[in-house]
Amino acid sequence: MAMLKFLQLLLLTAGVESAVVKHRLIGGKPCGNNERLHQVWVLQVTHSEKSFCGGTLIDKKWVLTAGHCYKSVIGSVEVWAGVHPNRAYQKFNIQAGDIHIFDKTKNTGDIMLLKLPGPVSGITPAQLPDSSCQTPVNGEQLQIAGHGSTVNQTGPADLNQPLQCLDLKVTVCPTPINNYFCGEGLPNNPPAYTCGGDSGGGWLKKRTGTTGVIYGVHKASHIQYRQISLSTSVCAPPIRKWINDIMTNH
């Protein structure tokens, strides 16, 4: 009951729009009931604000999300699992020593690992690609998901709406950056935009018989080219090695 009251307060203070309006992710659609069960919410609560990101369970005790989702050493960090489809919430408070950021400048990757104090129950994590994987190439199709606004690219996250899924194809980044890659909407589909609150979500390849393999972590839409989205590559060699080292040694 206390958890539900906190969530309701969070929705009110975040200025979330009413679910009375019929929403879709900008260019996307509600995720299926068997998709994205490993999606989580990453919340940081400080004295001045509550920030929200998505994330992906890649192990019963590990979440992969964006580094910029950790804004301050002051305040608490929470992970909420079980957010889709039935909202059977499992809440975890993350200790400071269990927050691992690859590059605090974000210049070479905007990615973070969070270790949960205990394992999630009843949720199959997404799969990591093998250590020799390659960053997806132009034309490959991936899926992202999030609770960002479905009507306004600069609007707040909308936690009332169902989790939204969006298919993208990998494309050339307008400004290439080491350890990042870009995606855009599929041909002949509505324009595809990501919004505030979508940060930290996984870019996944869906495979038959699996929960999907994570190849990227969503950073944002490109500042100058709003229909192009930017992701940190899980397969970039320094990042893939970092993930292995952190999960092995902590």
Secondary structure, DSSP 8 states (H G I E B T S, - for coil): -HHHHHHHHHHHHTT---TTS----TT-EE--TTS-TTEEEEEEE-SS-EEEEEEEEEETTEEEE-GGG---SSSEEEEEE--SSS---EEEEE-GGGEEES-TT-SS---EEEE-SS--SS----B---TT-----TT-EEEEEE-S-SS-TTS---TTS--EEEEEEEE--SS--TTEEEEEE-TTS------TT-TT-EEEE--TTSS-EEEEEEEEE-SS-TTEEEEEETTSHHHHHHHHHHHHH-
